[in-house]
Structures are given as C-alpha cells and as structure tokens.
C-alpha cells in the first residue's frame, strides 16, 4: 500500500510528464517549397500557361478585368481581376518564381533589380527600371480564382483570391526588391502539373517575339510529340481581335521562329476531320 496521497502522486506524474515533454524535440514544421528545376528552365503551372492569363497583346491595349473568365481548357475555370497581362509580364512572373523556388513559400525573396533585368533579356536603364516596377505592380494587384478537377483556390466565400505575387518592397540601398509568393501557389504545381520552358531558347526568340513566346509556353504544357490546335482556339487564347487571315500570317511567322530554334518541327496548317483549319507541329525532343 502506497503511503503517498493520491493527489500528491498525481502531481508528481504530471511534473514528470512535463519534464519529458520539455526534453523531447519539437516536430519540424513542414517546408512548403516550389519544385526545383534547372537553371536553363523556367516553370509555369499548366492551367495558367494554357489560358489567356498572359497574352501577346499589342502595346497600349491592356483591358481591365473584373472576375473575367479566362480562355482555358474545359477542365479549368479561371476568373481574373486586374490589368490585362502580356507576354513580358509572363517573363517577369516566371523569373520571380525561379528566384522564389529556393526559399519556402511565404518567406521574403530578395532579388537584385539589375540582375533580374539581365536574366529576362533586358538592359539596365531608367526606363527598364520603371517598366519592371509597373510589371510587378500588375502582378501584385492582379488576382484570380481557379477551379480544376484536382484543386481549387479562391472559389468559395471562405477562400481568398490568390495574387500572382503577394506584394513587394523596394530596398534602394541594395537596389533590390523583396517579394513574397503565396504558399497556396504550390497547389498549382502539384502532381507535376507545370510546364518547363527552355529559358535559353526563349531569350533567343527574335521574330514575332510575343506570339512565338506564347506558343512556346503552349508547346511546353504537353509531352505529346504531335500537337494540333484549331486556329479559332489559338486566336481566342492569344486575345487577337483582328482578322483571322492576319492572325494566321503572324502565327506562321511565330511557328517558323520556333522551328528555327528547334522548339517544334514541321509546322503546317491543315484541315481537321471536322473540316476546321488547325495548326500542326511536332514537339522537338
């Protein structure tokens, strides 16, 4: 029979448990980080790469979007609010993601402005700095909701819309920006649902630059060697508002440019089995 009162024995056990808990290592917090890709590549989520979020629009023709449904495949519903984004903004965003992949999502990412401009193929100048700042503003203000078969962000009233960049600060002393990427961005990269764009080849595009860059992203979203897209779809997803014959001529130039850089092979126009004109090419392996 124990001579220690029950209440005192219980106190002793609780104290022992607290001592053990203090000595036990705390479980490590889960690190939420983008996949790691190589230096010669840049990554972009497939659903965004396929959509009209970034488009080869003419200079000075940005539209204002407010919960606008983007052109996308039937397996994704994307609503966007903000200034219309062009292909140069896409370069900025892909490079920002490239820098952010090295740190946990949500943590500050410091980028040197001059080096950043160099990596996206632009020379350092006062005008280039102003343009870069405006691009980061568009990416920070722009927000979207996305619903796919495997995930959704910002769809329900209890889920915030997601910004492409969660704001940024300028540090004049270091000539750098400090930005953050929303940790929920990782959902868009899950299950390898992202395209890897050859950055070296992208920086070598010279003819029909914006349209060729747009096609390069589209090519990268599929591993299929043979790829076909209707001209109607391509015109719509590129936000081209002119005549089809003018778009087709520009598209031919852009396909020829991608063939020159060994991104695609044998690009042609052909009729589909439904009697609709389409672009055809082989993806270069």
Secondary structure, DSSP 8 states (H G I E B T S, - for coil): ---S-HHHHHHHHHHHHHHHHHHS--------------TTEEEEEHHHHHSSSEE---TT---EEEEEE----TTEEEEEEEE-EEHHHHHHHHHHHHHHTTS-TTS-EEEEHHHHHHHTT----HHHHHHHHHHHHHHHH-EEEEEESS-EES-STTS--EESS--EEEETTTTEEEE---GGGHHHHGGG-EEEEEHHHHTT--SSHHHHHHHHHHHHT---SEEEEEHHHHHHHTT--S-HHHHHHHHHHHHHHHHHTTSEEEEEEEE-TTS-EEEEEEE--
